[in-house]
């Protein structure tokens, strides 16, 4: 996760359930999308977890809504989205939230 200096900023929360189909293809595409997202204007960071049953939450952080829209409409990302719906997910939900404040602890 990158340090976020822009406040407020946006969080795109992607909750999903993975299918059992094509794990290698999914992993390759996920890595490709992560590398590509980092190059997008307005990208601020990414966090992701998935349990052994395939349920996961990924959160990407963006400077503004225009950056989110540009990422959603990016050509290679559109291909990944289509494959996700047809092969890799049994369901998903996307939420977009404004982050007005953050705090934490690190030992």
N, CA, C and O atoms as CSV, one atom per row, in Angstrom:
chain,resi,resn,atom,element,x,y,z
A,1,UNK,N,N,0.843,-1.173,0.000
A,1,UNK,CA,C,0.000,0.000,0.000
A,1,UNK,C,C,0.891,1.240,0.000
A,1,UNK,O,O,1.858,1.325,0.757
A,2,UNK,N,N,0.559,2.170,-0.836
A,2,UNK,CA,C,1.323,3.413,-0.930
A,2,UNK,C,C,0.878,4.397,0.154
A,2,UNK,O,O,-0.237,4.316,0.670
A,3,UNK,N,N,1.759,5.309,0.479
A,3,UNK,CA,C,1.404,6.385,1.399
A,3,UNK,C,C,0.500,7.355,0.651
A,3,UNK,O,O,0.822,7.793,-0.453
A,4,UNK,N,N,-0.607,7.678,1.248
A,4,UNK,CA,C,-1.559,8.576,0.608
A,4,UNK,C,C,-1.420,9.960,1.208
A,4,UNK,O,O,-1.559,10.144,2.417
A,5,UNK,N,N,-1.148,10.922,0.359
A,5,UNK,CA,C,-0.965,12.288,0.813
A,5,UNK,C,C,-2.143,13.178,0.452
A,5,UNK,O,O,-2.248,14.294,0.960
A,6,UNK,N,N,-3.015,12.714,-0.398
A,6,UNK,CA,C,-4.161,13.501,-0.840
A,6,UNK,C,C,-5.351,13.175,0.046
A,6,UNK,O,O,-5.737,12.012,0.166
A,7,UNK,N,N,-5.932,14.189,0.664
A,7,UNK,CA,C,-7.150,13.973,1.444
A,7,UNK,C,C,-8.126,15.072,1.078
A,7,UNK,O,O,-7.728,16.235,1.008
A,8,UNK,N,N,-9.357,14.757,0.846
A,8,UNK,CA,C,-9.849,13.378,0.797
A,8,UNK,C,C,-9.377,12.662,-0.464
A,8,UNK,O,O,-8.924,13.283,-1.425
A,9,UNK,N,N,-9.497,11.343,-0.432
A,9,UNK,CA,C,-9.216,10.515,-1.596
A,9,UNK,C,C,-10.292,9.441,-1.653
A,9,UNK,O,O,-11.156,9.376,-0.779
A,10,UNK,N,N,-10.242,8.614,-2.662
A,10,UNK,CA,C,-11.302,7.630,-2.885
A,10,UNK,C,C,-10.782,6.208,-2.710
A,10,UNK,O,O,-9.628,5.907,-3.016
A,11,UNK,N,N,-11.662,5.343,-2.210
A,11,UNK,CA,C,-11.380,3.913,-2.091
A,11,UNK,C,C,-12.406,3.159,-2.936
A,11,UNK,O,O,-13.612,3.362,-2.795
A,12,UNK,N,N,-11.910,2.287,-3.816
A,12,UNK,CA,C,-12.782,1.401,-4.577
A,12,UNK,C,C,-12.663,0.035,-3.920
A,12,UNK,O,O,-11.603,-0.589,-3.951
A,13,UNK,N,N,-13.763,-0.427,-3.324
A,13,UNK,CA,C,-13.791,-1.662,-2.555
A,13,UNK,C,C,-14.443,-2.742,-3.413
A,13,UNK,O,O,-15.619,-2.646,-3.763
A,14,UNK,N,N,-13.665,-3.769,-3.746
A,14,UNK,CA,C,-14.106,-4.851,-4.623
A,14,UNK,C,C,-14.214,-6.119,-3.786
A,14,UNK,O,O,-13.201,-6.736,-3.457
A,15,UNK,N,N,-15.441,-6.510,-3.439
A,15,UNK,CA,C,-15.696,-7.749,-2.694
A,15,UNK,C,C,-16.085,-8.815,-3.705
A,15,UNK,O,O,-16.940,-8.585,-4.560
A,16,UNK,N,N,-15.457,-9.979,-3.606
A,16,UNK,CA,C,-15.699,-10.985,-4.646
A,16,UNK,C,C,-15.648,-12.405,-4.103
A,16,UNK,O,O,-15.110,-12.678,-3.029
A,17,UNK,N,N,-16.230,-13.293,-4.894
A,17,UNK,CA,C,-16.141,-14.725,-4.657
A,17,UNK,C,C,-15.547,-15.346,-5.912
A,17,UNK,O,O,-16.141,-15.272,-6.988
A,18,UNK,N,N,-14.386,-15.952,-5.778
A,18,UNK,CA,C,-13.697,-16.580,-6.904
A,18,UNK,C,C,-14.346,-17.901,-7.267
A,18,UNK,O,O,-14.818,-18.641,-6.405
A,19,UNK,N,N,-14.359,-18.179,-8.563
A,19,UNK,CA,C,-14.738,-19.515,-9.020
A,19,UNK,C,C,-13.500,-20.398,-8.871
A,19,UNK,O,O,-12.436,-19.917,-8.480
A,20,UNK,N,N,-13.637,-21.660,-9.175
A,20,UNK,CA,C,-12.497,-22.585,-9.114
A,20,UNK,C,C,-11.791,-22.668,-10.472
A,20,UNK,O,O,-10.819,-23.407,-10.624
A,21,UNK,N,N,-12.278,-21.914,-11.446
A,21,UNK,CA,C,-11.786,-22.010,-12.825
A,21,UNK,C,C,-10.482,-21.236,-13.053
A,21,UNK,O,O,-10.336,-20.105,-12.591
A,22,UNK,N,N,-9.553,-21.846,-13.757
A,22,UNK,CA,C,-8.364,-21.214,-14.329
A,22,UNK,C,C,-7.571,-20.367,-13.335
A,22,UNK,O,O,-7.401,-19.164,-13.534
A,23,UNK,N,N,-7.094,-20.989,-12.284
A,23,UNK,CA,C,-6.338,-20.271,-11.248
A,23,UNK,C,C,-5.086,-19.610,-11.822
A,23,UNK,O,O,-4.775,-18.471,-11.474
A,24,UNK,N,N,-4.369,-20.308,-12.692
A,24,UNK,CA,C,-3.141,-19.751,-13.270
A,24,UNK,C,C,-3.445,-18.521,-14.122
A,24,UNK,O,O,-2.730,-17.522,-14.047
A,25,UNK,N,N,-4.498,-18.589,-14.928
A,25,UNK,CA,C,-4.895,-17.455,-15.756
A,25,UNK,C,C,-5.316,-16.266,-14.910
A,25,UNK,O,O,-4.988,-15.120,-15.219
A,26,UNK,N,N,-6.046,-16.552,-13.840
A,26,UNK,CA,C,-6.480,-15.499,-12.920
A,26,UNK,C,C,-5.271,-14.810,-12.280
A,26,UNK,O,O,-5.196,-13.582,-12.257
A,27,UNK,N,N,-4.338,-15.591,-11.768
A,27,UNK,CA,C,-3.164,-15.018,-11.105
A,27,UNK,C,C,-2.344,-14.166,-12.073
A,27,UNK,O,O,-1.873,-13.089,-11.708
A,28,UNK,N,N,-2.176,-14.643,-13.292
A,28,UNK,CA,C,-1.427,-13.880,-14.293
A,28,UNK,C,C,-2.116,-12.553,-14.600
A,28,UNK,O,O,-1.459,-11.515,-14.693
A,29,UNK,N,N,-3.427,-12.586,-14.755
A,29,UNK,CA,C,-4.165,-11.354,-15.050
A,29,UNK,C,C,-4.155,-10.416,-13.848
A,29,UNK,O,O,-4.011,-9.206,-14.017
A,30,UNK,N,N,-4.301,-10.945,-12.655
A,30,UNK,CA,C,-4.283,-10.100,-11.459
A,30,UNK,C,C,-2.951,-9.354,-11.342
A,30,UNK,O,O,-2.925,-8.164,-11.027
A,31,UNK,N,N,-1.863,-10.051,-11.593
A,31,UNK,CA,C,-0.536,-9.415,-11.540
A,31,UNK,C,C,-0.407,-8.350,-12.625
A,31,UNK,O,O,0.115,-7.262,-12.384
A,32,UNK,N,N,-0.886,-8.675,-13.808
A,32,UNK,CA,C,-0.825,-7.709,-14.913
A,32,UNK,C,C,-1.635,-6.457,-14.593
A,32,UNK,O,O,-1.180,-5.345,-14.860
A,33,UNK,N,N,-2.831,-6.623,-14.024
A,33,UNK,CA,C,-3.686,-5.481,-13.691
A,33,UNK,C,C,-3.072,-4.649,-12.568
A,33,UNK,O,O,-3.169,-3.421,-12.579
A,34,UNK,N,N,-2.442,-5.310,-11.604
A,34,UNK,CA,C,-1.780,-4.583,-10.519
A,34,UNK,C,C,-0.662,-3.705,-11.076
A,34,UNK,O,O,-0.541,-2.538,-10.704
A,35,UNK,N,N,0.149,-4.262,-11.961
A,35,UNK,CA,C,1.246,-3.496,-12.555
A,35,UNK,C,C,0.713,-2.336,-13.401
A,35,UNK,O,O,1.264,-1.236,-13.371
A,36,UNK,N,N,-0.339,-2.582,-14.139
A,36,UNK,CA,C,-0.922,-1.553,-14.989
A,36,UNK,C,C,-1.580,-0.445,-14.166
A,36,UNK,O,O,-1.434,0.735,-14.484
A,37,UNK,N,N,-2.300,-0.820,-13.117
A,37,UNK,CA,C,-2.982,0.174,-12.272
A,37,UNK,C,C,-1.985,1.149,-11.657
A,37,UNK,O,O,-2.263,2.343,-11.546
A,38,UNK,N,N,-0.833,0.642,-11.260
A,38,UNK,CA,C,0.178,1.499,-10.636
A,38,UNK,C,C,0.669,2.609,-11.567
A,38,UNK,O,O,1.193,3.624,-11.107
A,39,UNK,N,N,0.501,2.415,-12.866
A,39,UNK,CA,C,0.955,3.393,-13.856
A,39,UNK,C,C,-0.127,4.418,-14.206
A,39,UNK,O,O,0.131,5.371,-14.942
A,40,UNK,N,N,-1.327,4.220,-13.683
A,40,UNK,CA,C,-2.441,5.094,-14.024
A,40,UNK,C,C,-2.381,6.404,-13.241
A,40,UNK,O,O,-2.024,6.422,-12.063
A,41,UNK,N,N,-2.732,7.488,-13.909
A,41,UNK,CA,C,-2.817,8.793,-13.243
A,41,UNK,C,C,-3.829,8.710,-12.109
A,41,UNK,O,O,-4.927,8.183,-12.287
A,42,UNK,N,N,-3.465,9.224,-10.960
A,42,UNK,CA,C,-4.364,9.249,-9.815
A,42,UNK,C,C,-4.308,8.028,-8.920
A,42,UNK,O,O,-4.962,8.010,-7.877
A,43,UNK,N,N,-3.548,7.003,-9.290
A,43,UNK,CA,C,-3.413,5.788,-8.469
A,43,UNK,C,C,-2.649,6.125,-7.193
A,43,UNK,O,O,-1.616,6.792,-7.240
A,44,UNK,N,N,-3.161,5.660,-6.048
A,44,UNK,CA,C,-2.512,5.935,-4.764
A,44,UNK,C,C,-2.090,4.691,-4.005
A,44,UNK,O,O,-1.194,4.772,-3.165
A,45,UNK,N,N,-2.703,3.536,-4.268
A,45,UNK,CA,C,-2.311,2.331,-3.535
A,45,UNK,C,C,-3.314,1.206,-3.697
A,45,UNK,O,O,-4.352,1.359,-4.341
A,46,UNK,N,N,-2.975,0.049,-3.085
A,46,UNK,CA,C,-3.787,-1.154,-3.251
A,46,UNK,C,C,-3.558,-2.090,-2.069
A,46,UNK,O,O,-2.435,-2.229,-1.585
A,47,UNK,N,N,-4.627,-2.727,-1.612
A,47,UNK,CA,C,-4.567,-3.762,-0.570
A,47,UNK,C,C,-5.535,-4.872,-0.964
A,47,UNK,O,O,-6.582,-4.603,-1.554
A,48,UNK,N,N,-5.188,-6.127,-0.640
A,48,UNK,CA,C,-6.059,-7.231,-1.025
A,48,UNK,C,C,-5.868,-8.422,-0.099
A,48,UNK,O,O,-4.753,-8.718,0.330
A,49,UNK,N,N,-6.971,-9.102,0.204
A,49,UNK,CA,C,-6.935,-10.350,0.966
A,49,UNK,C,C,-7.951,-11.319,0.352
A,49,UNK,O,O,-8.973,-10.908,-0.198
A,50,UNK,N,N,-7.642,-12.615,0.460
A,50,UNK,CA,C,-8.558,-13.648,-0.016
A,50,UNK,C,C,-8.424,-14.849,0.911
A,50,UNK,O,O,-7.311,-15.235,1.269
A,51,UNK,N,N,-9.555,-15.446,1.305
A,51,UNK,CA,C,-9.488,-16.609,2.178
A,51,UNK,C,C,-9.411,-17.902,1.371
A,51,UNK,O,O,-9.468,-17.878,0.142
A,52,UNK,N,N,-9.281,-19.020,2.065
A,52,UNK,CA,C,-9.105,-20.313,1.403
A,52,UNK,C,C,-10.345,-20.772,0.644
A,52,UNK,O,O,-10.261,-21.676,-0.188
A,53,UNK,N,N,-11.490,-20.163,0.918
A,53,UNK,CA,C,-12.719,-20.508,0.205
A,53,UNK,C,C,-12.964,-19.626,-1.018
A,53,UNK,O,O,-13.969,-19.788,-1.710
A,54,UNK,N,N,-12.040,-18.687,-1.289
A,54,UNK,CA,C,-12.147,-17.853,-2.476
A,54,UNK,C,C,-12.837,-16.523,-2.273
A,54,UNK,O,O,-12.987,-15.755,-3.224
A,55,UNK,N,N,-13.261,-16.234,-1.050
A,55,UNK,CA,C,-13.893,-14.949,-0.757
A,55,UNK,C,C,-12.795,-13.910,-0.526
A,55,UNK,O,O,-11.849,-14.159,0.222
A,56,UNK,N,N,-12.924,-12.738,-1.173
A,56,UNK,CA,C,-11.867,-11.755,-1.054
A,56,UNK,C,C,-12.366,-10.326,-1.074
A,56,UNK,O,O,-13.484,-10.038,-1.498
A,57,UNK,N,N,-11.503,-9.441,-0.602
A,57,UNK,CA,C,-11.748,-8.005,-0.661
A,57,UNK,C,C,-10.468,-7.349,-1.142
A,57,UNK,O,O,-9.393,-7.573,-0.586
A,58,UNK,N,N,-10.594,-6.533,-2.185
A,58,UNK,CA,C,-9.483,-5.740,-2.702
A,58,UNK,C,C,-9.902,-4.278,-2.650
A,58,UNK,O,O,-11.026,-3.929,-3.009
A,59,UNK,N,N,-8.994,-3.439,-2.206
A,59,UNK,CA,C,-9.280,-2.008,-2.131
A,59,UNK,C,C,-8.192,-1.266,-2.885
A,59,UNK,O,O,-7.007,-1.390,-2.575
A,60,UNK,N,N,-8.607,-0.494,-3.879
A,60,UNK,CA,C,-7.658,0.378,-4.564
A,60,UNK,C,C,-7.982,1.812,-4.174
A,60,UNK,O,O,-9.141,2.161,-3.948
A,61,UNK,N,N,-6.940,2.638,-4.098
A,61,UNK,CA,C,-7.074,4.017,-3.640
A,61,UNK,C,C,-6.736,4.954,-4.790
A,61,UNK,O,O,-5.765,4.744,-5.516
A,62,UNK,N,N,-7.561,6.000,-4.945
A,62,UNK,CA,C,-7.457,6.900,-6.084
A,62,UNK,C,C,-7.605,8.351,-5.640
A,62,UNK,O,O,-8.286,8.657,-4.661
A,63,UNK,N,N,-6.954,9.224,-6.379
A,63,UNK,CA,C,-6.965,10.655,-6.087
A,63,UNK,C,C,-8.361,11.256,-6.232
A,63,UNK,O,O,-8.772,12.084,-5.419
A,64,UNK,N,N,-9.097,10.834,-7.278
A,64,UNK,CA,C,-10.405,11.446,-7.548
A,64,UNK,C,C,-11.270,10.503,-8.390
A,64,UNK,O,O,-10.814,9.454,-8.847
A,65,UNK,N,N,-12.527,10.904,-8.581
A,65,UNK,CA,C,-13.464,10.077,-9.334
A,65,UNK,C,C,-13.065,9.955,-10.802
A,65,UNK,O,O,-13.312,8.920,-11.421
A,66,UNK,N,N,-12.455,10.989,-11.363
A,66,UNK,CA,C,-12.012,10.917,-12.764
A,66,UNK,C,C,-10.954,9.832,-12.939
A,66,UNK,O,O,-10.951,9.141,-13.957
A,67,UNK,N,N,-10.064,9.671,-11.974
A,67,UNK,CA,C,-9.040,8.622,-12.029
A,67,UNK,C,C,-9.672,7.235,-11.972
A,67,UNK,O,O,-9.238,6.321,-12.673
A,68,UNK,N,N,-10.686,7.083,-11.145
A,68,UNK,CA,C,-11.407,5.808,-11.038
A,68,UNK,C,C,-12.078,5.483,-12.373
A,68,UNK,O,O,-11.980,4.356,-12.861
A,69,UNK,N,N,-12.746,6.451,-12.953
A,69,UNK,CA,C,-13.426,6.252,-14.235
A,69,UNK,C,C,-12.433,5.891,-15.339
A,69,UNK,O,O,-12.696,4.998,-16.144
A,70,UNK,N,N,-11.295,6.582,-15.378
A,70,UNK,CA,C,-10.279,6.280,-16.396
A,70,UNK,C,C,-9.772,4.852,-16.237
A,70,UNK,O,O,-9.556,4.165,-17.235
A,71,UNK,N,N,-9.576,4.391,-15.004
A,71,UNK,CA,C,-9.125,3.017,-14.764
A,71,UNK,C,C,-10.203,2.021,-15.164
A,71,UNK,O,O,-9.907,1.012,-15.805
A,72,UNK,N,N,-11.447,2.292,-14.795
A,72,UNK,CA,C,-12.549,1.395,-15.152
A,72,UNK,C,C,-12.642,1.225,-16.665
A,72,UNK,O,O,-12.951,0.135,-17.146
A,73,UNK,N,N,-12.379,2.288,-17.416
A,73,UNK,CA,C,-12.519,2.276,-18.867
A,73,UNK,C,C,-11.227,1.959,-19.616
A,73,UNK,O,O,-11.221,1.976,-20.847
A,74,UNK,N,N,-10.141,1.672,-18.915
A,74,UNK,CA,C,-8.863,1.368,-19.554
A,74,UNK,C,C,-9.022,0.070,-20.359
A,74,UNK,O,O,-9.594,-0.900,-19.861
A,75,UNK,N,N,-8.528,0.049,-21.576
A,75,UNK,CA,C,-8.776,-1.041,-22.528
A,75,UNK,C,C,-8.417,-2.425,-21.990
A,75,UNK,O,O,-9.241,-3.338,-22.050
A,76,UNK,N,N,-7.210,-2.596,-21.468
A,76,UNK,CA,C,-6.807,-3.907,-20.942
A,76,UNK,C,C,-7.619,-4.282,-19.709
A,76,UNK,O,O,-7.905,-5.459,-19.490
A,77,UNK,N,N,-7.988,-3.303,-18.911
A,77,UNK,CA,C,-8.799,-3.551,-17.723
A,77,UNK,C,C,-10.209,-3.991,-18.131
A,77,UNK,O,O,-10.810,-4.831,-17.461
A,78,UNK,N,N,-10.734,-3.439,-19.211
A,78,UNK,CA,C,-12.048,-3.873,-19.718
A,78,UNK,C,C,-12.021,-5.351,-20.105
A,78,UNK,O,O,-12.980,-6.077,-19.844
A,79,UNK,N,N,-10.935,-5.796,-20.721
A,79,UNK,CA,C,-10.781,-7.210,-21.075
A,79,UNK,C,C,-10.775,-8.062,-19.807
A,79,UNK,O,O,-11.457,-9.085,-19.742
A,80,UNK,N,N,-10.009,-7.642,-18.802
A,80,UNK,CA,C,-9.943,-8.378,-17.529
A,80,UNK,C,C,-11.314,-8.438,-16.855
A,80,UNK,O,O,-11.693,-9.472,-16.305
A,81,UNK,N,N,-12.049,-7.341,-16.899
A,81,UNK,CA,C,-13.384,-7.322,-16.301
A,81,UNK,C,C,-14.297,-8.348,-16.966
A,81,UNK,O,O,-15.037,-9.061,-16.288
A,82,UNK,N,N,-14.241,-8.420,-18.296
A,82,UNK,CA,C,-15.064,-9.392,-19.030
A,82,UNK,C,C,-14.698,-10.820,-18.680
A,82,UNK,O,O,-15.578,-11.663,-18.504
A,83,UNK,N,N,-13.411,-11.099,-18.577
A,83,UNK,CA,C,-12.979,-12.449,-18.210
A,83,UNK,C,C,-13.366,-12.764,-16.767
A,83,UNK,O,O,-13.715,-13.899,-16.443
A,84,UNK,N,N,-13.303,-11.762,-15.916
A,84,UNK,CA,C,-13.724,-11.960,-14.531
A,84,UNK,C,C,-15.179,-12.390,-14.451
A,84,UNK,O,O,-15.518,-13.327,-13.728
A,85,UNK,N,N,-16.040,-11.700,-15.198
A,85,UNK,CA,C,-17.468,-12.053,-15.184
A,85,UNK,C,C,-17.724,-13.421,-15.811
A,85,UNK,O,O,-18.582,-14.163,-15.334
A,86,UNK,N,N,-17.002,-13.761,-16.860
A,86,UNK,CA,C,-17.288,-15.020,-17.551
A,86,UNK,C,C,-16.579,-16.232,-16.947
A,86,UNK,O,O,-17.048,-17.358,-17.113
A,87,UNK,N,N,-15.446,-16.023,-16.244
A,87,UNK,CA,C,-14.637,-17.165,-15.808
A,87,UNK,C,C,-14.259,-17.169,-14.331
A,87,UNK,O,O,-14.368,-18.207,-13.679
A,88,UNK,N,N,-13.823,-16.049,-13.793
A,88,UNK,CA,C,-13.096,-16.065,-12.527
A,88,UNK,C,C,-13.904,-15.740,-11.283
A,88,UNK,O,O,-13.458,-16.028,-10.172
A,89,UNK,N,N,-15.070,-15.152,-11.437
A,89,UNK,CA,C,-15.883,-14.791,-10.267
A,89,UNK,C,C,-17.272,-15.392,-10.377
A,89,UNK,O,O,-17.852,-15.444,-11.462
A,90,UNK,N,N,-17.807,-15.849,-9.241
A,90,UNK,CA,C,-19.206,-16.256,-9.199
A,90,UNK,C,C,-20.081,-15.080,-8.793
A,90,UNK,O,O,-21.279,-15.056,-9.075
A,91,UNK,N,N,-19.468,-14.100,-8.126
A,91,UNK,CA,C,-20.165,-12.862,-7.784
A,91,UNK,C,C,-19.151,-11.816,-7.337
A,91,UNK,O,O,-18.045,-12.139,-6.904
A,92,UNK,N,N,-19.554,-10.568,-7.451
A,92,UNK,CA,C,-18.749,-9.479,-6.898
A,92,UNK,C,C,-19.610,-8.249,-6.676
A,92,UNK,O,O,-20.701,-8.127,-7.232
A,93,UNK,N,N,-19.103,-7.345,-5.859
A,93,UNK,CA,C,-19.755,-6.075,-5.596
A,93,UNK,C,C,-18.668,-5.016,-5.503
A,93,UNK,O,O,-17.603,-5.253,-4.934
A,94,UNK,N,N,-18.945,-3.852,-6.065
A,94,UNK,CA,C,-18.001,-2.737,-6.024
A,94,UNK,C,C,-18.648,-1.585,-5.271
A,94,UNK,O,O,-19.794,-1.217,-5.532
A,95,UNK,N,N,-17.900,-1.027,-4.338
A,95,UNK,CA,C,-18.337,0.151,-3.591
A,95,UNK,C,C,-17.273,1.225,-3.757
A,95,UNK,O,O,-16.079,0.926,-3.757
A,96,UNK,N,N,-17.698,2.459,-3.898
A,96,UNK,CA,C,-16.760,3.571,-3.993
A,96,UNK,C,C,-17.036,4.490,-2.806
A,96,UNK,O,O,-18.165,4.931,-2.592
A,97,UNK,N,N,-15.985,4.766,-2.044
A,97,UNK,CA,C,-16.123,5.565,-0.828
A,97,UNK,C,C,-15.114,6.709,-0.822
A,97,UNK,O,O,-14.028,6.603,-1.393
A,98,UNK,N,N,-15.490,7.791,-0.173
A,98,UNK,CA,C,-14.578,8.906,0.034
A,98,UNK,C,C,-13.903,8.715,1.383
A,98,UNK,O,O,-14.573,8.526,2.398
A,99,UNK,N,N,-12.585,8.766,1.391
A,99,UNK,CA,C,-11.821,8.664,2.632
A,99,UNK,C,C,-11.456,10.087,3.052
A,99,UNK,O,O,-10.689,10.772,2.375
A,100,UNK,N,N,-12.008,10.509,4.162
A,100,UNK,CA,C,-11.754,11.865,4.645
A,100,UNK,C,C,-10.650,11.922,5.678
A,100,UNK,O,O,-10.038,12.968,5.895
A,101,UNK,N,N,-10.399,10.788,6.315
A,101,UNK,CA,C,-9.390,10.759,7.379
A,101,UNK,C,C,-8.828,9.343,7.462
A,101,UNK,O,O,-9.483,8.378,7.068
A,102,UNK,N,N,-7.633,9.238,7.969
A,102,UNK,CA,C,-7.037,7.922,8.225
A,102,UNK,C,C,-6.090,8.054,9.411
A,102,UNK,O,O,-5.530,9.118,9.672
A,103,UNK,N,N,-5.931,6.963,10.105
A,103,UNK,CA,C,-4.952,6.903,11.186
A,103,UNK,C,C,-4.543,5.453,11.348
A,103,UNK,O,O,-5.215,4.556,10.839
A,104,UNK,N,N,-3.459,5.217,12.045
A,104,UNK,CA,C,-2.996,3.852,12.208
A,104,UNK,C,C,-1.922,3.740,13.272
A,104,UNK,O,O,-1.623,4.691,13.994
A,105,UNK,N,N,-1.361,2.559,13.343
A,105,UNK,CA,C,-0.324,2.236,14.297
A,105,UNK,C,C,0.665,1.323,13.614
A,105,UNK,O,O,0.261,0.429,12.869
A,106,UNK,N,N,1.931,1.518,13.842
A,106,UNK,CA,C,2.959,0.631,13.311
A,106,UNK,C,C,4.058,0.521,14.353
A,106,UNK,O,O,4.618,1.531,14.780
A,107,UNK,N,N,4.363,-0.684,14.759
A,107,UNK,CA,C,5.395,-0.921,15.763
A,107,UNK,C,C,6.746,-1.002,15.140
A,107,UNK,O,O,7.739,-1.199,15.841
